[in-house]
Amino acid sequence: MNGAIEALYIYDEHNRPILAHPYTSRPLTAPQLLPLYLGHPTPRPNLIYLPNTSPPTLVFSLIHCNLLFLLTSSTEIEPLLALEFLHRVIDVFEEFIGAPLLAHKVESSYDVVAQLLNEMCDAGAVSTTEPNALRDVVEVEGWIGKLLGGINIPGKPGFSASSNMSAISSTGSLAANTPALPWRRANVRHTSNELYVDLVETLSVTLAPSGRPLAAFANGTIAFTSKISGVPDLLLNLSTPSGRQNINSVMELPVFHPCVRLARWREKPGELSFVPPDGRFVLAGYEVDLLPLQNGKFGTTNSSNLKLPVNVEVKTSLGPTGSDFEVRLFITKVSGQGNSSISGSSSRSSSLPGGRSGSGFGGLGGSHVGTSSTPALEDLVVTVPLPSDVRNLSEIRASRGDTTYNPSERKLEWNIPAKEAVAGGATLRCTLVGPLSDDEDFDANGFRLDGSYNYEEEPYQSHPVAAPKTEMTVVQKDSMKIAQNKILMPSSAMVSFSVKGWLASGIKVESLVIDTRKSRGLGEGVKPYKGVKYLTVSRGGVEIRC
């Protein structure tokens, strides 16, 4: 499958084309492509096939910061390659022209954008996409150059032929001295040498009405920030509560940055040996199944065995008429990841903002809230979607926090601030009001407003025929109301939260070591400051069915 990328288009929030960059052949123009893309009903997939164009075209799309990115190809191409290229383009644009990515930034920095697109894709084939490698070949004007851009100063670089030739020769010498590491810039220098590791896991848990977990996964990301001079060679050791030997069984489907030496990982699982790029990057990603096989069967545990900081329970059809439902939260205190022994660190020991623990002689951690020793539960929100037949909530009673009912979006939100999210139970009870019934459609005088009378049905002064009257008993009325209110009950509830200093998988950083024998240009006696942060996030990821 040797497909080629033909063109890249960017449209603003008003669907106005702000950039069109063709790579090969004669692709569709931006005004021709947009109506064909918008002709598909929403939600539009990331890949659309246009059979009526000449030739038939594949359109890959991505929306970021209200900007629409479209990529076209008339040949068979790997879909993941095209979509990953769009993601790389967005990441590189934010790296060079700043985040958030706005339309006026792209238009005002077209000289930089054009250079980036030419280097990232050559004649339709994906080329250099690493930001650090692009910095060596893409010329970006600094703030001094922008300040003096309109002033023609004699001897200013770029105004004479000799200066242009010297610039070309310096670029050639720079490329010759550049190491064979496309992800790291040459001659990196930092005044303060720092290394930070961020482990972030996103939960996706589905619970049955009984509380039994149906599925429980944690998608993890290891983000690394390197601000260190020279070319360091690092070794990061990961472990699990059961030891490093089980790291392969815990970390499923791992993906790594190109800087990671895969042979070292296969030989010794849990050891990441790499030369990091300069700045912040994603070192690795993984998935963890929180419901392992037990006795050959899945789902033999309950929600408490998952050791989540928040367990939820929903009771419906409560009260004499079954119009109440209740949400119960059980907040438990989770244990942190423990201390990590990171060698070669500075003598400082502190808690950095965002729950990051600094390293010292005693390892990582401290008594500060939000660190690996004392995790902190924040941003606790319970969202209850309601059916469209619910007219109102006549009564909302919460033992903690605040509630917000949005009738237009048909959902109820229960927010518990961090200072109230302490260990213990919390209860939310609500009373639903359904649509108006036939018995409630009379006015104050007892006449039906929407009724009609046909004068031709019965003659005047005819003998009335007594219709049999069937009156419902109180028990029958209550049972009918219970059956009607049962349809109004919520079918699920979702819990969102974040915990600093704790991971659901139990993975932790055991050590971070600089290999001084393989490293180059570090300097004498350089001991960088190191920090690690653990964060678990649930954006509506814990869902219980009712």
C-alpha positions as CSV (number, residue, x, y, z in Angstrom):
1,M,0.0,0.0,0.0
2,N,2.1,2.9,-1.3
3,G,-0.4,5.7,-1.3
4,A,0.5,9.3,-1.4
5,I,-0.8,12.4,0.4
6,E,-2.0,14.8,-2.3
7,A,-3.0,17.9,-0.4
8,L,-3.7,19.4,3.0
9,Y,-6.4,22.0,3.7
10,I,-7.2,24.1,6.8
11,Y,-10.5,25.9,7.3
12,D,-11.5,28.3,10.1
13,E,-14.6,28.1,12.2
14,H,-16.6,29.8,9.5
15,N,-15.5,27.2,6.9
16,R,-13.3,29.8,5.2
17,P,-10.2,28.2,3.7
18,I,-7.1,29.7,5.3
19,L,-4.5,27.3,3.9
20,A,-4.2,24.9,0.9
21,H,-0.9,23.0,0.5
22,P,-0.7,20.6,-2.5
23,Y,2.0,17.9,-2.5
24,T,1.5,16.0,-5.7
25,S,-0.8,15.5,-8.8
26,R,-3.8,17.8,-9.3
27,P,-6.0,17.5,-6.2
28,L,-9.3,19.2,-5.6
29,T,-9.3,22.8,-4.7
30,A,-10.4,24.0,-1.3
31,P,-13.7,25.5,-2.5
32,Q,-14.5,22.3,-4.4
33,L,-13.7,20.0,-1.5
34,L,-15.6,21.7,1.3
35,P,-19.2,21.2,-0.1
36,L,-18.5,17.5,-0.8
37,Y,-17.3,17.1,2.8
38,L,-20.2,19.0,4.3
39,G,-22.7,17.0,2.1
40,H,-22.3,14.0,4.4
41,P,-24.6,14.0,7.4
42,T,-23.2,14.5,10.9
43,P,-21.6,13.0,12.8
44,R,-19.1,12.8,9.9
45,P,-16.4,10.0,10.1
46,N,-12.7,10.7,9.9
47,L,-12.6,9.0,6.5
48,I,-15.0,9.8,3.7
49,Y,-14.9,8.3,0.2
50,L,-15.9,10.5,-2.7
51,P,-16.7,8.2,-5.6
52,N,-18.1,10.9,-7.9
53,T,-14.9,13.0,-8.2
54,S,-12.4,12.4,-10.9
55,P,-10.5,10.5,-9.8
56,P,-12.3,9.1,-6.7
57,T,-10.8,10.6,-3.6
58,L,-10.3,9.7,0.0
59,V,-10.8,12.5,2.5
60,F,-9.4,12.3,6.0
61,S,-10.6,14.9,8.5
62,L,-9.8,16.2,11.9
63,I,-11.2,19.1,13.9
64,H,-9.0,20.9,16.4
65,C,-9.6,24.2,18.2
66,N,-12.5,24.9,15.8
67,L,-10.2,24.4,12.8
68,L,-11.0,21.8,10.2
69,F,-8.1,19.9,8.7
70,L,-8.7,17.9,5.5
71,L,-6.3,15.6,3.8
72,T,-6.9,14.1,0.4
73,S,-5.6,11.1,-1.5
74,S,-6.7,9.5,-4.8
75,T,-4.7,6.3,-4.2
76,E,-5.0,3.6,-1.7
77,I,-3.3,4.7,1.5
78,E,-3.0,3.4,5.0
79,P,-5.8,5.2,7.0
80,L,-3.8,5.3,10.3
81,L,-0.8,6.8,8.5
82,A,-2.9,9.7,7.2
83,L,-4.7,10.4,10.5
84,E,-1.5,10.2,12.4
85,F,0.1,12.7,10.0
86,L,-2.8,15.1,10.7
87,H,-2.1,14.7,14.5
88,R,1.6,15.3,13.9
89,V,0.8,18.4,11.9
90,I,-1.3,19.8,14.7
91,D,1.4,19.0,17.4
92,V,4.1,20.6,15.3
93,F,2.1,23.7,14.6
94,E,1.4,24.2,18.3
95,E,5.1,23.7,19.0
96,F,6.2,26.3,16.5
97,I,3.5,29.0,16.4
98,G,2.0,28.4,19.9
99,A,-1.0,26.9,21.5
100,P,-4.0,27.2,21.2
101,L,-3.9,26.9,17.5
102,L,-5.9,29.8,16.0
103,A,-6.7,30.8,12.5
104,H,-4.9,34.2,12.7
105,K,-1.8,32.5,13.9
106,V,-1.7,30.2,10.9
107,E,-2.3,33.1,8.5
108,S,0.3,35.4,10.1
109,S,2.9,32.6,10.3
110,Y,2.5,31.3,6.8
111,D,6.2,31.4,6.1
112,V,6.9,29.0,9.0
113,V,3.9,26.9,8.3
114,A,4.9,26.4,4.6
115,Q,8.4,25.3,5.7
116,L,7.0,22.9,8.2
117,L,4.6,21.3,5.7
118,N,7.4,21.0,3.0
119,E,9.7,19.2,5.5
120,M,7.0,17.0,7.0
121,C,5.9,15.6,3.6
122,D,7.9,15.3,0.5
123,A,6.1,14.7,-2.8
124,G,3.3,12.9,-0.9
125,A,5.5,10.7,1.3
126,V,5.7,11.4,5.0
127,S,9.2,12.6,6.0
128,T,10.4,14.4,9.1
129,T,7.8,14.9,11.8
130,E,9.9,15.2,15.0
131,P,9.7,18.8,16.3
132,N,13.4,18.8,17.5
133,A,14.6,17.7,14.0
134,L,12.4,20.3,12.3
135,R,14.0,23.1,14.4
136,D,17.3,22.4,12.8
137,V,16.0,22.8,9.2
138,V,13.1,25.3,9.6
139,E,14.1,29.0,10.0
140,V,11.9,30.8,12.6
141,E,12.4,34.5,13.0
142,G,12.9,35.6,16.6
143,W,11.3,38.6,18.3
144,I,14.3,40.8,17.5
145,G,14.0,40.0,13.8
146,K,10.3,40.8,13.9
147,L,11.1,44.1,15.6
148,L,13.6,45.0,13.0
149,G,11.8,43.4,10.1
150,G,10.8,46.7,8.5
151,I,14.2,48.4,9.0
152,N,16.8,47.9,6.4
153,I,20.0,47.9,8.4
154,P,23.3,47.6,6.5
155,G,25.0,44.4,7.5
156,K,21.8,42.8,8.9
157,P,21.7,39.1,8.1
158,G,19.6,38.3,5.1
159,F,20.1,41.6,3.2
160,S,23.2,40.8,1.2
161,A,24.4,38.0,-1.0
162,S,27.4,37.3,1.2
163,S,25.3,37.0,4.3
164,N,23.0,34.6,2.4
165,M,25.9,32.4,1.4
166,S,27.3,32.4,4.9
167,A,23.8,31.3,6.2
168,I,23.8,28.5,3.7
169,S,27.2,27.4,4.6
170,S,26.4,27.5,8.4
171,T,23.3,25.5,7.8
172,G,25.4,22.9,6.0
173,S,27.9,22.7,8.7
174,L,25.1,22.4,11.3
175,A,23.6,19.5,9.4
176,A,27.0,17.9,9.2
177,N,27.5,18.2,13.0
178,T,24.0,17.1,13.9
179,P,23.9,13.7,15.6
180,A,21.9,10.9,14.1
181,L,19.0,11.4,16.5
182,P,16.1,12.9,14.7
183,W,14.1,13.5,17.9
184,R,16.8,15.6,19.7
185,R,18.3,18.9,18.7
186,A,22.0,19.4,18.6
187,N,24.0,21.5,21.1
188,V,21.2,21.6,23.7
189,R,22.1,23.8,26.7
190,H,20.1,24.5,29.9
191,T,21.0,26.5,32.9
192,S,18.9,24.4,35.3
193,N,18.9,20.6,34.6
194,E,15.6,19.0,35.4
195,L,13.9,15.7,34.6
196,Y,10.2,15.1,35.3
197,V,8.0,12.0,34.9
198,D,4.2,12.2,34.7
199,L,2.1,9.0,34.8
200,V,-1.5,9.7,33.9
201,E,-4.2,7.0,33.7
202,T,-7.8,7.5,32.4
203,L,-10.4,5.1,33.8
204,S,-13.2,3.4,31.9
205,V,-15.3,1.3,34.2
206,T,-18.8,-0.1,33.7
207,L,-20.8,-1.5,36.6
208,A,-23.9,-3.6,36.6
209,P,-26.9,-2.5,38.8
210,S,-25.7,-4.9,41.4
211,G,-22.3,-3.3,41.5
212,R,-20.5,-6.1,39.7
213,P,-17.9,-4.8,37.3
214,L,-18.7,-5.6,33.7
215,A,-15.5,-4.0,32.3
216,A,-12.7,-2.0,33.9
217,F,-9.7,-0.5,32.0
218,A,-7.1,2.1,32.6
219,N,-5.4,3.8,29.7
220,G,-2.1,5.1,30.8
221,T,0.4,7.7,29.4
222,I,3.9,8.3,30.5
223,A,4.8,11.9,29.8
224,F,8.4,12.9,30.2
225,T,10.0,16.4,30.4
226,S,13.7,16.7,29.8
227,K,15.5,19.9,30.4
228,I,19.1,18.8,30.5
229,S,22.2,19.8,28.6
230,G,24.1,17.6,26.2
231,V,23.0,14.2,25.1
232,P,21.9,12.3,28.2
233,D,21.3,8.5,28.3
234,L,18.6,7.6,30.8
235,L,17.3,4.5,32.4
236,L,13.7,4.5,33.8
237,N,12.6,1.5,35.9
238,L,8.9,0.7,36.4
239,S,7.4,-1.7,38.8
240,T,4.0,-3.0,40.0
241,P,2.8,-3.9,43.5
242,S,3.6,-7.6,42.7
243,G,7.1,-6.8,41.5
244,R,8.8,-5.9,38.2
245,Q,8.6,-9.5,36.9
246,N,4.9,-9.0,36.3
247,I,5.1,-5.7,34.4
248,N,4.3,-7.4,31.1
249,S,1.1,-8.9,32.4
250,V,0.0,-5.6,33.8
251,M,1.0,-3.2,31.0
252,E,-0.9,-4.5,28.0
253,L,-0.5,-3.2,24.4
254,P,2.5,-0.9,25.2
255,V,3.5,1.7,22.7
256,F,6.8,3.6,22.9
257,H,8.4,6.8,21.5
258,P,11.0,6.1,18.8
259,C,13.8,7.0,21.3
260,V,13.1,3.9,23.5
261,R,15.4,0.9,22.9
262,L,12.9,-1.9,22.4
263,A,15.6,-4.7,22.7
264,R,16.2,-3.6,26.3
265,W,12.5,-3.7,27.1
266,R,12.1,-7.1,25.6
267,E,15.2,-8.4,27.5
268,K,14.3,-6.7,30.8
269,P,10.6,-5.7,31.0
270,G,10.1,-2.6,33.1
271,E,13.4,-1.0,32.0
272,L,13.1,2.0,29.6
273,S,16.5,2.9,28.1
274,F,16.4,6.0,25.9
275,V,18.0,9.3,24.9
276,P,15.1,11.8,25.4
277,P,14.1,14.6,23.1
278,D,14.5,18.1,24.5
279,G,11.4,19.3,26.2
280,R,8.1,17.5,26.9
281,F,7.0,14.4,25.0
282,V,5.0,11.2,25.4
283,L,7.5,8.4,26.3
284,A,5.1,5.5,26.4
285,G,1.4,4.5,26.5
286,Y,-0.3,1.4,27.8
287,E,-3.5,-0.3,28.7
288,V,-4.3,-2.1,32.0
289,D,-7.2,-4.5,32.5
290,L,-8.3,-4.0,36.0
291,L,-10.4,-7.2,35.9
292,P,-7.9,-10.1,35.6
293,L,-9.0,-13.7,35.1
294,Q,-10.0,-15.3,38.4
295,N,-10.6,-19.0,38.4
296,G,-11.1,-18.9,34.6
297,K,-14.0,-16.4,34.8
298,F,-14.4,-12.7,34.4
299,G,-16.4,-10.5,36.6
300,T,-16.1,-12.5,39.8
301,T,-15.2,-9.4,41.8
302,N,-17.3,-6.4,42.9
303,S,-16.6,-2.7,42.7
304,S,-15.0,-2.6,46.1
305,N,-12.3,-5.0,44.9
306,L,-11.3,-2.5,42.2
307,K,-10.1,-0.2,45.0
308,L,-11.6,2.8,43.4
309,P,-11.6,6.0,45.5
310,V,-15.4,6.4,44.8
311,N,-18.0,3.7,44.6
312,V,-21.6,4.5,43.4
313,E,-24.9,2.9,44.0
314,V,-28.3,4.0,42.4
315,K,-31.7,3.0,43.8
316,T,-34.8,3.8,41.6
317,S,-38.6,3.7,42.1
318,L,-38.5,4.8,45.7
319,G,-41.3,6.5,47.7
320,P,-45.1,5.7,47.9
321,T,-45.6,6.4,44.2
322,G,-42.1,5.3,42.9
323,S,-41.2,8.8,41.8
324,D,-38.0,9.1,43.8
325,F,-34.5,7.9,43.0
326,E,-31.4,7.9,45.2
327,V,-27.6,8.1,44.4
328,R,-25.2,6.9,47.1
329,L,-21.5,7.6,47.0
330,F,-19.0,5.8,49.1
331,I,-15.7,7.7,49.3
332,T,-12.8,5.7,50.4
333,K,-9.2,6.7,51.2
334,V,-6.8,5.1,48.7
335,S,-3.1,4.4,49.4
336,G,-0.5,6.2,47.4
337,Q,2.2,4.7,45.1
338,G,4.8,4.8,47.8
339,N,8.2,6.3,47.7
340,S,10.5,5.9,44.7
341,S,14.2,5.7,45.1
342,I,15.7,7.9,42.4
343,S,19.4,8.1,42.4
344,G,21.6,10.9,41.3
345,S,19.2,13.6,42.4
346,S,19.9,16.9,44.1
347,S,19.6,17.4,47.8
348,R,16.4,19.4,47.6
349,S,13.1,17.7,48.6
350,S,9.8,19.5,48.1
351,S,6.4,19.1,46.7
352,L,6.0,20.7,43.3
353,P,2.7,22.2,42.0
354,G,0.2,19.7,40.6
355,G,1.1,16.9,42.9
356,R,4.6,16.3,41.7
357,S,7.0,15.1,44.3
358,G,10.5,16.3,44.2
359,S,13.4,13.9,44.8
360,G,15.8,14.0,47.7
361,F,18.0,11.7,49.6
362,G,15.0,9.9,51.1
363,G,13.4,9.3,47.7
364,L,10.1,10.7,46.5
365,G,7.1,11.7,48.5
366,G,6.2,13.7,51.5
367,S,3.3,14.6,53.8
368,H,1.9,17.1,51.4
369,V,-1.7,16.6,50.1
370,G,-1.7,15.4,46.5
371,T,1.6,13.6,46.6
372,S,2.2,9.8,46.3
373,S,2.1,9.4,50.1
374,T,-1.2,11.3,50.6
375,P,-3.4,11.2,47.5
376,A,-6.0,13.9,47.0
377,L,-9.5,13.4,45.5
378,E,-10.6,16.4,43.4
379,D,-13.2,17.4,40.8
380,L,-15.8,14.9,42.0
381,V,-18.9,15.2,39.8
382,V,-21.8,12.8,39.5
383,T,-23.9,13.1,36.3
384,V,-27.3,11.5,36.0
385,P,-28.9,11.6,32.5
386,L,-32.7,11.8,32.6
387,P,-35.3,10.6,30.1
388,S,-37.0,13.1,27.8
389,D,-40.4,12.5,29.5
390,V,-39.2,14.0,32.8
391,R,-40.9,17.4,33.1
392,N,-39.1,18.6,36.3
393,L,-37.4,17.7,39.5
394,S,-39.7,18.8,42.3
395,E,-37.2,18.1,45.1
396,I,-33.5,17.7,45.2
397,R,-31.8,16.8,48.5
398,A,-28.0,16.3,48.7
399,S,-26.1,15.6,51.9
400,R,-22.9,17.2,50.5
401,G,-22.0,19.5,47.7
402,D,-24.2,21.4,45.2
403,T,-26.6,20.2,42.5
404,T,-27.4,21.6,39.1
405,Y,-30.4,20.5,37.0
406,N,-30.3,21.5,33.3
407,P,-33.7,20.8,31.8
408,S,-32.5,21.5,28.2
409,E,-29.8,18.9,28.4
410,R,-31.8,16.5,30.5
411,K,-29.2,15.9,33.1
412,L,-28.5,16.4,36.8
413,E,-25.0,17.2,38.0
414,W,-23.9,16.7,41.6
415,N,-20.7,18.6,42.4
416,I,-18.8,17.8,45.6
417,P,-15.8,20.1,46.3
418,A,-12.4,18.8,47.3
419,K,-12.8,20.0,50.9
420,E,-16.0,18.0,51.3
421,A,-14.7,14.9,49.5
422,V,-13.6,13.1,52.6
423,A,-14.0,9.5,53.4
424,G,-17.5,8.4,54.2
425,G,-20.9,8.3,52.5
426,A,-22.9,10.9,50.6
427,T,-26.5,10.7,49.4
428,L,-28.5,12.5,46.7
429,R,-32.3,11.9,46.6
430,C,-34.5,13.4,43.9
431,T,-38.3,13.4,43.1
432,L,-39.3,13.3,39.5
433,V,-42.3,14.9,37.8
434,G,-43.5,13.3,34.7
435,P,-45.7,14.6,31.8
436,L,-49.3,15.7,32.5
437,S,-51.8,12.9,32.6
438,D,-55.4,13.0,31.4
439,D,-56.8,13.6,34.8
440,E,-54.7,16.8,35.1
441,D,-55.9,18.4,31.8
442,F,-59.0,20.1,33.4
443,D,-59.2,23.7,34.3
444,A,-60.1,25.0,37.7
445,N,-63.9,24.7,37.0
446,G,-63.6,21.1,36.1
447,F,-64.2,21.4,32.3
448,R,-61.8,19.9,29.8
449,L,-60.2,22.7,27.8
450,D,-59.3,20.6,24.7
451,G,-62.6,18.7,24.6
452,S,-65.2,18.8,21.8
453,Y,-68.9,18.0,21.5
454,N,-70.7,16.7,18.5
455,Y,-74.3,18.0,18.4
456,E,-75.4,15.4,15.8
457,E,-74.6,12.4,17.9
458,E,-77.7,12.5,20.1
459,P,-81.2,14.1,19.5
460,Y,-82.4,16.8,21.8
461,Q,-84.3,15.6,25.0
462,S,-83.5,12.0,24.2
463,H,-83.5,9.4,26.9
464,P,-79.9,9.2,28.1
465,V,-78.3,5.9,28.3
466,A,-76.5,5.4,31.6
467,A,-72.9,4.5,30.8
468,P,-71.2,2.1,33.3
469,K,-68.9,4.0,35.6
470,T,-65.7,2.2,36.5
471,E,-63.8,4.0,39.3
472,M,-60.3,2.9,40.1
473,T,-59.4,2.1,43.6
474,V,-56.6,3.9,45.5
475,V,-54.4,0.8,45.2
476,Q,-55.0,0.6,41.4
477,K,-54.2,4.3,41.0
478,D,-51.0,4.0,43.0
479,S,-49.9,0.9,41.1
480,M,-50.5,2.8,37.8
481,K,-48.5,5.8,39.0
482,I,-45.6,3.5,40.0
483,A,-45.7,1.9,36.6
484,Q,-45.7,5.3,34.9
485,N,-42.9,6.7,37.1
486,K,-40.8,3.6,36.5
487,I,-40.3,4.8,32.9
488,L,-39.0,8.1,34.1
489,M,-36.2,6.6,36.2
490,P,-32.6,7.2,35.1
491,S,-30.9,4.3,33.4
492,S,-27.3,5.1,34.4
493,A,-25.1,7.4,36.4
494,M,-21.6,8.6,35.6
495,V,-18.9,9.6,38.1
496,S,-16.0,12.0,37.2
497,F,-13.0,12.7,39.4
498,S,-9.3,13.1,39.6
499,V,-6.8,11.7,42.1
500,K,-3.4,13.1,42.5
501,G,-0.7,10.8,43.8
502,W,-2.5,7.5,42.9
503,L,-2.8,5.2,40.0
504,A,-5.5,2.5,39.5
505,S,-3.0,0.0,38.1
506,G,-0.5,0.4,40.9
507,I,2.4,1.1,38.5
508,K,5.1,3.3,39.9
509,V,8.5,4.7,39.0
510,E,11.1,2.8,40.9
511,S,14.2,4.8,39.8
512,L,15.5,7.1,37.1
513,V,19.2,6.9,36.4
514,I,21.6,8.8,34.1
515,D,24.1,6.5,32.5
516,T,27.2,8.7,32.6
517,R,29.3,6.4,30.5
518,K,26.9,6.7,27.5
519,S,25.9,10.3,28.0
520,R,27.8,13.1,26.3
521,G,28.1,16.8,27.1
522,L,26.6,16.7,30.6
523,G,29.4,18.5,32.3
524,E,31.3,17.8,35.5
525,G,29.3,16.9,38.5
526,V,25.9,17.7,37.0
527,K,23.1,16.2,39.1
528,P,19.7,17.1,37.7
529,Y,16.7,17.7,39.8
530,K,14.1,14.9,39.4
531,G,10.4,14.7,40.0
532,V,7.5,12.3,39.5
533,K,3.7,12.8,39.4
534,Y,0.9,10.3,39.5
535,L,-2.6,11.3,38.3
536,T,-5.8,9.2,37.7
537,V,-8.6,10.9,35.8
538,S,-12.2,9.7,35.2
539,R,-14.1,12.0,32.8
540,G,-17.4,10.2,33.3
541,G,-15.5,7.0,33.0
542,V,-17.1,5.2,36.0
543,E,-20.6,4.3,34.9
544,I,-23.2,2.3,36.7
545,R,-26.3,0.9,35.0
546,C,-29.6,1.1,36.8
